[in-house]
Amino acid sequence: YLGDKLLGGEPVALLEGALKILTTDSGNSIGHPWKTRLKTAISLVVAAIAVVLLIFQTTVLAQDPAEMMPMRAPIVLDGRELFSVGDLTRFTAIERAAFANQVLQDQVQRIPAEREIPIRQFKRGSLITLRVAGRHLLTLTEEDLIGGIAAEEQAELWITQLQTALNQAQYERTAAYRRRVGWHILLGGLGVGGLHVLLQWLRRRLRRRRNLTPDWRLRWVETGLWLVQWGVWIGFALGLTSMFPQIRSVRYQGLTFLQDTFTATIVTLGGQGYSVLGLGKLLALLLGLWLAVRAMTGLIRARVLQAVGAAREVQDAIALLIQITLTALGVLVLLQAVGIDISSLAILVSVIGVGVGFGLQNIANNFISGIIILLERPVQIGDFVELGDLTGTVERIGIRSTEISTLDRITIIVPNAEFIDSKVINWSHGYPVSRLHIPLGVAYGSAIKQVRQVVLEAAKRHPRVLRYPKPQLWFEGFGDSALDFELLVWINEPRLQARIKSDLYYLLEASLRHYQIEIPFPQRDLHVRTGEASALVKPVSADPGDQAQRSATASAPLSDTPLDLADVMDWSDILELKDEPTPDEIDELVAQMRGSDGVDLRDRRFGLHLYRHCFIGSDAVQWLMQHQLASREEAVRLGRILVMRGIIHHVTDEHDFKDAYLFYRFCQDESKSSPNSS
């Protein structure tokens, strides 16, 4: 196949073959390392040859047709080209051909079919002249000779061609020919009609079968039958146009008009003229270059970057840089190959650069910032960030902008320059453990030891609060109306900090109320300057029962009755965080994940190890978000539930379920994997 395409000069077809090899799934051969390496090497070689042939093919565009061969015009009779003639000193090739074509047409119409149209040659000095039925047709010149043959031999060859064409033209104007063509049309129409009915019947059978058992192969076969069905009619119609000389002449004139239209020069660059067809070839070559570069980039990403275990963001950044570099170099080579002097476009490029600098500076800034983010990776997909008054999870990092999903599930598009120029709080960067500050106040006169025990007890009862580092309660100072404290707790899921704060406030309020510790409100002292002030104050301050109650409350030990969390969980999100799907829901989820539209289960290679029947954690998160309508954190939580219940596990059991490029396998597929695959 490769040799045939090389010899046939079809680089576009070769590129299609290369892309087919590059895009073929290698899952079936992954179990044979030597086959995989051989296929990779062949793919790289074929892709490189395709790019070289694409560039080599453009040298044809750089040649001026006038320099490749002298100007010639065809001699045509009834839409059939016989031979071509060149220029004379006084007449152009087009003028000579137009005169000869008119003479031939007049003689065919004037002389009846029963008489043969005679063709004679006459020699005048060193020139040979051809005459048709006594009329001058043309004179042979040095420009008309082909391959260096003698003028007499060239004249005899033309006479034979002209005589055959004239006889055929006369025969096609007889009644016998029309009867013969009529029978051919009738039989051909019946055959094409019968074939059309047969193909239509087959299409209906395939459509009914596809409705019962959907299969993409049946759809392709049905489409192929449809193309054959109408292709036969188009071929039959083209055959009809070639049977009648008048219709054939009209068709030839139409095709000639289209050819002249698409090959006429419409633009000139650097002294080189380009037609619509030439520009179309250039665009096709640029498209082929883009496809080839994209295929090679995908091959490098799949065979090299994933094999070395690079993160998804690093793979995207490196693949993008390779694609931009190869495309830019390829475009420069193609422009040079088609005859466009790049140096002559320096002024135009400078003007465009100034325009980009002033008008598109924000786009350029965001573009460069996107590359910096992908390479430096200060922000990654899944990170919980704060940017100004915006708080949310990073869903996608693009070249120009980044998508952030807020806590209200609203997607906001943020330019990449904002992450470079502004201060960004990345709660998930590096070590995701962070500390929450919960301010609170208790009434004056409360027992500090009791307050400390009650608050820390409430904090430790929250399932999302880490035990190490331990929660702490700091005494902030004496406020206007309360003793000010600050509770410090550590969490490892920053995106849940708002919900955890709410839960802690619920727990603190219930715990302080349970142990009768007063949470004060702002108070002000009122000073009365009348003579009755002593009478007003004395009953309150002298009440021994009230003072005794305050002293008893301050010195009372903690209640023996523990705090009932059920009352608190009715309003908080603690139970919601621990709410898990039922076994039936888990079974249905696993069936969907292992179904035809489920996660991508196949053999995967990482470094020198082969892992069978596994899927990628980040792909599973995307699948859960798309098919189960779950948020990213809920998708990760579902994956961890599957790990806890022993349904899936990491192939080396080193990680919990994460939104990362990690391999996971269903436990029921362990029997299918080889002993050394994990």
DRENTI-190530 format. One line per 3 residues: number of its first residue (from 1); their letters; for each residue x, y, z of C-alpha. Coordinates in steps of 0.2 Angstrom, whole numbers, padded with zeros to 4 digits. Layout:
BEGIN
NUM = A = X Y Z  ...
END
This chain:
BEGIN
1 = YLG = 0000 0000 0000  0014 0012 0005  0024 0008 -0011
4 = DKL = 0009 0010 -0022  0005 0027 -0015  0023 0033 -0016
7 = LGG = 0024 0028 -0034  0007 0035 -0038  0010 0052 -0031
10 = EPV = -0005 0052 -0019  0001 0060 -0003  -0016 0064 0003
13 = ALL = -0021 0046 0002  -0005 0041 0011  -0010 0053 0025
16 = EGA = -0027 0045 0027  -0018 0028 0028  -0006 0035 0041
19 = LKI = -0020 0043 0051  -0030 0027 0051  -0015 0018 0058
22 = LTT = -0012 0031 0071  -0030 0032 0077  -0032 0013 0078
25 = DSG = -0035 0007 0096  -0020 -0003 0102  -0029 -0012 0115
28 = NSI = -0029 -0029 0107  -0010 -0029 0105  -0006 -0022 0122
31 = GHP = -0002 -0039 0128  0012 -0041 0116  0025 -0027 0119
34 = WKT = 0035 -0031 0103  0019 -0029 0093  0016 -0012 0102
37 = RLK = 0033 -0006 0099  0033 -0011 0080  0016 -0003 0078
40 = TAI = 0022 0013 0086  0038 0013 0075  0028 0010 0059
43 = SLV = 0016 0024 0064  0029 0037 0066  0038 0032 0050
46 = VAA = 0022 0033 0040  0017 0049 0048  0034 0057 0044
49 = IAV = 0033 0051 0026  0016 0058 0024  0022 0075 0030
52 = VLL = 0037 0075 0019  0026 0070 0004  0014 0084 0008
55 = IFQ = 0028 0097 0008  0036 0089 -0008  0019 0090 -0017
58 = TTV = 0018 0109 -0014  0033 0111 -0026  0021 0108 -0040
61 = LAQ = 0011 0123 -0035  0027 0134 -0035  0030 0131 -0053
64 = DPA = 0022 0142 -0066  0012 0132 -0078  0019 0143 -0092
67 = EMM = 0036 0138 -0088  0032 0120 -0086  0026 0118 -0104
70 = PMR = 0022 0130 -0119  0005 0136 -0122  -0006 0124 -0132
73 = API = -0025 0122 -0136  -0035 0106 -0140  -0043 0102 -0157
76 = VLD = -0060 0096 -0152  -0074 0087 -0162  -0091 0083 -0153
79 = GRE = -0084 0085 -0136  -0069 0074 -0139  -0051 0080 -0138
82 = LFS = -0040 0074 -0153  -0024 0083 -0151  -0017 0100 -0147
85 = VGD = -0008 0113 -0157  0004 0127 -0151  0007 0145 -0155
88 = LTR = 0012 0153 -0172  0020 0170 -0175  0004 0178 -0180
91 = FTA = -0009 0167 -0172  -0010 0160 -0154  -0014 0142 -0150
94 = IER = -0032 0147 -0145  -0035 0156 -0161  -0028 0141 -0172
97 = AAF = -0038 0128 -0162  -0055 0138 -0163  -0053 0140 -0182
100 = ANQ = -0049 0121 -0184  -0064 0116 -0173  -0076 0127 -0183
103 = VLQ = -0070 0119 -0199  -0072 0102 -0193  -0089 0105 -0186
106 = DQV = -0095 0114 -0203  -0089 0099 -0213  -0098 0086 -0202
109 = QRI = -0114 0096 -0203  -0112 0099 -0222  -0107 0082 -0229
112 = PAE = -0120 0068 -0227  -0115 0052 -0218  -0115 0042 -0234
115 = REI = -0099 0051 -0241  -0082 0051 -0232  -0074 0067 -0228
118 = PIR = -0057 0067 -0236  -0042 0074 -0227  -0026 0078 -0237
121 = QFK = -0009 0085 -0233  0001 0098 -0244  0019 0102 -0242
124 = RGS = 0024 0120 -0246  0042 0122 -0243  0047 0116 -0226
127 = LIT = 0029 0117 -0220  0015 0104 -0221  -0003 0110 -0222
130 = LRV = -0019 0099 -0218  -0035 0102 -0228  -0052 0094 -0225
133 = AGR = -0064 0092 -0240  -0054 0106 -0249  -0054 0118 -0234
136 = HLL = -0038 0123 -0225  -0037 0116 -0208  -0020 0120 -0200
139 = TLT = -0002 0121 -0204  0011 0111 -0194  0025 0121 -0185
142 = EED = 0039 0117 -0174  0028 0120 -0159  0016 0106 -0164
145 = LIG = 0029 0092 -0165  0029 0080 -0150  0044 0070 -0144
148 = GIA = 0055 0076 -0159  0047 0066 -0172  0047 0071 -0190
151 = AEE = 0034 0083 -0197  0028 0070 -0210  0025 0057 -0197
154 = QAE = 0016 0069 -0186  0005 0074 -0200  0001 0056 -0204
157 = LWI = -0004 0053 -0186  -0015 0068 -0185  -0024 0063 -0202
160 = TQL = -0027 0046 -0194  -0035 0053 -0179  -0045 0066 -0189
163 = QTA = -0052 0053 -0201  -0057 0041 -0186  -0066 0056 -0177
166 = LNQ = -0075 0062 -0193  -0081 0045 -0197  -0087 0043 -0179
169 = AQY = -0096 0060 -0180  -0105 0055 -0196  -0110 0038 -0189
172 = ERT = -0118 0046 -0173  -0129 0057 -0184  -0137 0042 -0193
175 = AAY = -0154 0034 -0189  -0146 0017 -0186  -0135 0025 -0172
178 = RRR = -0150 0033 -0164  -0160 0016 -0164  -0145 0007 -0156
181 = VGW = -0143 0021 -0143  -0162 0020 -0139  -0161 0001 -0136
184 = HIL = -0145 0004 -0124  -0155 0017 -0115  -0170 0006 -0112
187 = LGG = -0160 -0009 -0107  -0149 0002 -0096  -0163 0011 -0088
190 = LGV = -0172 -0006 -0084  -0156 -0013 -0076  -0152 0003 -0066
193 = GGL = -0171 0003 -0060  -0170 -0015 -0055  -0154 -0012 -0046
196 = HVL = -0162 0003 -0037  -0177 -0007 -0031  -0165 -0021 -0025
199 = LQW = -0154 -0009 -0015  -0170 -0001 -0008  -0176 -0018 -0002
202 = LRR = -0159 -0022 0006  -0159 -0005 0015  -0176 -0008 0022
205 = RLR = -0171 -0025 0028  -0156 -0017 0037  -0166 -0003 0044
208 = RRR = -0178 -0015 0052  -0164 -0026 0059  -0155 -0011 0065
211 = NLT = -0171 -0005 0075  -0171 -0022 0083  -0153 -0024 0087
214 = PDW = -0144 -0007 0086  -0127 -0008 0078  -0116 0005 0070
217 = RLR = -0109 -0007 0057  -0127 -0009 0050  -0128 0010 0049
220 = WVE = -0112 0010 0039  -0118 -0003 0027  -0135 0005 0025
223 = TGL = -0126 0022 0021  -0115 0012 0008  -0130 0005 0000
226 = WLV = -0138 0022 -0001  -0122 0029 -0009  -0121 0015 -0022
229 = QWG = -0140 0017 -0026  -0138 0035 -0031  -0121 0033 -0038
232 = VWI = -0128 0021 -0051  -0141 0034 -0056  -0127 0047 -0058
235 = GFA = -0116 0035 -0068  -0131 0031 -0079  -0134 0050 -0082
238 = LGL = -0116 0053 -0086  -0117 0039 -0098  -0132 0047 -0107
241 = TSM = -0122 0063 -0110  -0108 0054 -0118  -0120 0045 -0131
244 = FPQ = -0126 0061 -0140  -0114 0072 -0149  -0123 0088 -0145
247 = IRS = -0125 0084 -0127  -0107 0079 -0126  -0101 0095 -0134
250 = VRY = -0112 0105 -0121  -0104 0095 -0107  -0086 0098 -0113
253 = QGL = -0089 0117 -0115  -0096 0117 -0097  -0081 0107 -0090
256 = TFL = -0069 0118 -0100  -0078 0134 -0093  -0076 0127 -0075
259 = QDT = -0058 0122 -0078  -0054 0140 -0085  -0063 0148 -0070
262 = FTA = -0054 0138 -0057  -0036 0139 -0065  -0037 0157 -0069
265 = TIV = -0025 0168 -0059  -0035 0178 -0046  -0021 0184 -0034
268 = TLG = -0003 0187 -0036  0010 0185 -0021  0028 0189 -0023
271 = GQG = 0027 0188 -0042  0018 0171 -0042  0000 0170 -0048
274 = YSV = -0012 0158 -0039  -0029 0152 -0045  -0044 0146 -0035
277 = LGL = -0038 0128 -0038  -0020 0132 -0032  -0027 0141 -0017
280 = GKL = -0038 0126 -0014  -0023 0114 -0015  -0014 0125 -0003
283 = LAL = -0028 0125 0010  -0029 0106 0008  -0011 0104 0011
286 = LLG = -0012 0115 0027  -0027 0105 0033  -0017 0089 0029
289 = LWL = -0002 0096 0039  -0013 0100 0053  -0021 0083 0054
292 = AVR = -0003 0075 0053  0004 0086 0067  -0012 0082 0077
295 = AMT = -0010 0064 0074  0009 0064 0079  0005 0074 0094
298 = GLI = -0008 0062 0100  0004 0048 0097  0017 0056 0107
301 = RAR = 0005 0059 0121  -0002 0042 0121  0014 0032 0119
304 = VLQ = 0027 0043 0128  0019 0055 0140  0006 0043 0147
307 = AVG = 0019 0029 0148  0030 0040 0159  0016 0044 0171
310 = AAR = 0015 0063 0167  -0001 0071 0175  -0015 0076 0163
313 = EVQ = -0011 0095 0164  0007 0092 0160  0002 0081 0145
316 = DAI = -0010 0095 0139  0003 0108 0140  0017 0098 0132
319 = ALL = 0006 0092 0118  0000 0110 0115  0017 0116 0114
322 = IQI = 0023 0102 0102  0007 0105 0091  0010 0124 0090
325 = TLT = 0028 0122 0086  0026 0109 0072  0012 0118 0064
328 = ALG = 0021 0135 0064  0036 0126 0056  0026 0117 0044
331 = VLV = 0016 0132 0038  0033 0142 0035  0039 0127 0025
334 = LLQ = 0023 0126 0015  0023 0144 0011  0041 0144 0005
337 = AVG = 0037 0128 -0005  0022 0136 -0015  0033 0151 -0019
340 = IDI = 0028 0164 -0006  0044 0173 0000  0042 0175 0018
343 = SSL = 0054 0189 0019  0042 0199 0007  0029 0197 0020
346 = AIL = 0039 0205 0034  0031 0222 0033  0014 0214 0033
349 = VSV = 0019 0203 0048  0025 0218 0057  0009 0228 0054
352 = IGV = -0001 0213 0060  0010 0211 0076  0007 0229 0080
355 = GVG = -0011 0227 0078  -0011 0211 0089  0000 0221 0102
358 = FGL = -0013 0235 0104  -0030 0227 0099  -0027 0209 0105
361 = QNI = -0016 0212 0120  -0028 0204 0132  -0030 0189 0122
364 = ANN = -0011 0187 0120  -0010 0190 0139  -0023 0177 0143
367 = FIS = -0015 0164 0131  0003 0166 0138  -0005 0165 0156
370 = GII = -0014 0149 0151  0003 0141 0145  0011 0147 0162
373 = ILL = -0003 0139 0172  -0002 0123 0162  0017 0122 0165
376 = ERP = 0019 0129 0182  0003 0121 0188  -0001 0133 0203
379 = VQI = -0019 0129 0200  -0025 0112 0194  -0042 0104 0189
382 = GDF = -0052 0100 0205  -0043 0113 0216  -0054 0123 0228
385 = VEL = -0049 0141 0226  -0053 0159 0231  -0051 0173 0218
388 = GDL = -0057 0189 0225  -0075 0187 0230  -0076 0171 0219
391 = TGT = -0075 0154 0228  -0077 0137 0219  -0069 0122 0211
394 = VER = -0058 0123 0195  -0067 0112 0182  -0057 0116 0167
397 = IGI = -0041 0125 0162  -0040 0131 0144  -0028 0141 0134
400 = RST = -0038 0157 0136  -0049 0155 0151  -0052 0144 0166
403 = EIS = -0069 0137 0172  -0074 0138 0190  -0089 0130 0198
406 = TLD = -0095 0140 0213  -0103 0133 0228  -0120 0138 0220
409 = RIT = -0116 0126 0206  -0114 0141 0194  -0100 0140 0181
412 = IIV = -0090 0156 0179  -0077 0159 0165  -0062 0168 0172
415 = PNA = -0048 0174 0161  -0031 0166 0164  -0022 0182 0167
418 = EFI = -0032 0184 0183  -0023 0169 0191  -0006 0177 0186
421 = DSK = -0009 0195 0191  -0020 0193 0206  -0018 0184 0223
424 = VIN = -0026 0167 0223  -0030 0156 0238  -0028 0138 0233
427 = WSH = -0035 0127 0247  -0030 0111 0238  -0012 0116 0233
430 = GYP = 0001 0104 0239  -0005 0099 0257  -0024 0101 0257
433 = VSR = -0026 0101 0276  -0031 0118 0282  -0037 0126 0298
436 = LHI = -0054 0134 0301  -0057 0148 0313  -0074 0148 0323
439 = PLG = -0076 0163 0334  -0088 0162 0349  -0092 0171 0365
442 = VAY = -0099 0166 0382  -0106 0176 0396  -0095 0184 0410
445 = GSA = -0095 0173 0425  -0095 0156 0415  -0082 0143 0421
448 = IKQ = -0067 0144 0408  -0063 0125 0411  -0081 0120 0408
451 = VRQ = -0082 0131 0392  -0066 0123 0386  -0072 0105 0389
454 = VVL = -0089 0108 0381  -0082 0117 0365  -0069 0104 0362
457 = EAA = -0081 0090 0365  -0093 0097 0352  -0078 0099 0339
460 = KRH = -0072 0082 0341  -0089 0074 0338  -0089 0081 0320
463 = PRV = -0084 0067 0308  -0075 0079 0296  -0064 0087 0310
466 = LRY = -0046 0079 0310  -0041 0071 0327  -0023 0076 0323
469 = PKP = -0019 0090 0324  -0030 0092 0338  -0044 0105 0339
472 = QLW = -0039 0120 0350  -0048 0134 0359  -0040 0150 0361
475 = FEG = -0045 0164 0373  -0045 0180 0362  -0049 0193 0376
478 = FGD = -0063 0202 0386  -0076 0209 0375  -0089 0222 0379
481 = SAL = -0102 0209 0383  -0094 0192 0382  -0078 0182 0385
484 = DFE = -0071 0180 0367  -0065 0163 0361  -0059 0156 0344
487 = LLV = -0061 0137 0340  -0047 0131 0328  -0050 0114 0319
490 = WIN = -0041 0106 0305  -0050 0098 0290  -0043 0089 0274
493 = EPR = -0057 0094 0262  -0057 0113 0260  -0071 0113 0248
496 = LQA = -0083 0108 0262  -0077 0121 0274  -0094 0131 0273
499 = RIK = -0104 0116 0277  -0092 0111 0291  -0093 0128 0299
502 = SDL = -0112 0127 0299  -0111 0110 0307  -0099 0116 0321
505 = YYL = -0110 0131 0324  -0125 0119 0326  -0115 0108 0338
508 = LEA = -0108 0123 0348  -0125 0130 0351  -0133 0114 0356
511 = SLR = -0119 0109 0367  -0118 0126 0376  -0137 0126 0378
514 = HYQ = -0136 0108 0385  -0123 0112 0398  -0132 0129 0402
517 = IEI = -0118 0140 0397  -0125 0157 0392  -0121 0165 0375
520 = PFP = -0123 0183 0378  -0130 0197 0368  -0123 0215 0368
523 = QRD = -0127 0224 0385  -0125 0242 0391  -0125 0248 0410
526 = LHV = -0138 0260 0415  -0133 0273 0428  -0148 0282 0438
529 = RTG = -0143 0298 0447  -0159 0300 0458  -0160 0297 0476
532 = EAS = -0169 0281 0473  -0154 0273 0465  -0150 0263 0481
535 = ALV = -0167 0256 0483  -0167 0250 0465  -0150 0241 0466
538 = KPV = -0151 0234 0484  -0165 0221 0480  -0155 0214 0465
541 = SAD = -0138 0214 0473  -0144 0208 0490  -0153 0193 0484
544 = PGD = -0143 0178 0491  -0153 0165 0480  -0148 0173 0464
547 = QAQ = -0129 0174 0469  -0130 0156 0475  -0137 0151 0458
550 = RSA = -0123 0159 0449  -0110 0152 0460  -0118 0134 0458
553 = TAS = -0118 0136 0439  -0100 0142 0438  -0094 0128 0449
556 = APL = -0105 0114 0443  -0097 0099 0435  -0102 0093 0417
559 = SDT = -0119 0085 0415  -0119 0066 0416  -0132 0066 0402
562 = PLD = -0122 0067 0385  -0127 0078 0371  -0140 0070 0359
565 = LAD = -0133 0073 0342  -0150 0068 0334  -0157 0084 0338
568 = VMD = -0143 0093 0330  -0142 0083 0314  -0160 0087 0310
571 = WSD = -0154 0104 0305  -0135 0101 0300  -0127 0093 0285
574 = ILE = -0118 0080 0296  -0130 0066 0291  -0130 0072 0273
577 = LKD = -0111 0070 0272  -0112 0052 0279  -0128 0047 0269
580 = EPT = -0123 0033 0258  -0133 0024 0243  -0142 0008 0246
583 = PDE = -0135 -0009 0241  -0148 -0009 0226  -0142 0008 0220
586 = IDE = -0124 0002 0221  -0128 -0013 0211  -0137 -0003 0198
589 = LVA = -0122 0010 0197  -0109 -0004 0195  -0120 -0012 0181
592 = QMR = -0120 0005 0172  -0102 0007 0175  -0098 -0010 0167
595 = GSD = -0110 -0008 0153  -0108 -0003 0135  -0109 0015 0139
598 = GVD = -0099 0014 0155  -0081 0018 0160  -0067 0013 0148
601 = LRD = -0062 -0004 0154  -0046 -0010 0145  -0028 -0015 0147
604 = RRF = -0017 0000 0151  0002 0002 0152  0012 0012 0165
607 = GLH = 0031 0012 0163  0036 -0006 0161  0020 -0013 0169
610 = LYR = 0004 -0019 0161  -0012 -0018 0171  -0027 -0027 0164
613 = HCF = -0046 -0023 0164  -0044 -0006 0173  -0050 0011 0171
616 = IGS = -0043 0029 0175  -0050 0038 0191  -0052 0055 0183
619 = DAV = -0061 0047 0168  -0073 0038 0181  -0076 0055 0189
622 = QWL = -0081 0063 0172  -0092 0048 0169  -0101 0050 0185
625 = MQH = -0103 0068 0183  -0110 0065 0165  -0121 0050 0168
628 = QLA = -0126 0052 0186  -0127 0071 0186  -0116 0072 0201
631 = SRE = -0104 0086 0206  -0086 0082 0206  -0085 0080 0225
634 = EAV = -0100 0069 0225  -0092 0058 0211  -0076 0056 0221
637 = RLG = -0087 0052 0237  -0096 0038 0226  -0079 0031 0221
640 = RIL = -0073 0030 0239  -0089 0021 0244  -0086 0008 0230
643 = VMR = -0068 0006 0237  -0074 0004 0255  -0087 -0009 0250
646 = GII = -0074 -0019 0241  -0081 -0016 0223  -0066 -0007 0216
649 = HHV = -0048 -0005 0221  -0032 0003 0216  -0022 -0009 0205
652 = TDE = -0008 -0008 0218  -0019 -0004 0233  -0008 0012 0237
655 = HDF = -0022 0025 0235  -0039 0028 0239  -0051 0034 0225
658 = KDA = -0045 0050 0218  -0049 0062 0204  -0032 0058 0196
661 = YLF = -0023 0048 0183  -0023 0032 0193  -0028 0015 0188
664 = YRF = -0043 0006 0196  -0050 -0011 0194  -0067 -0020 0198
667 = CQD = -0063 -0033 0211  -0073 -0046 0201  -0060 -0044 0186
670 = ESK = -0046 -0050 0197  -0047 -0067 0190  -0045 -0060 0172
673 = SSP = -0029 -0052 0176  -0012 -0060 0176  -0003 -0063 0193
676 = NSS = 0011 -0050 0189  -0001 -0037 0182  -0003 -0028 0199
END
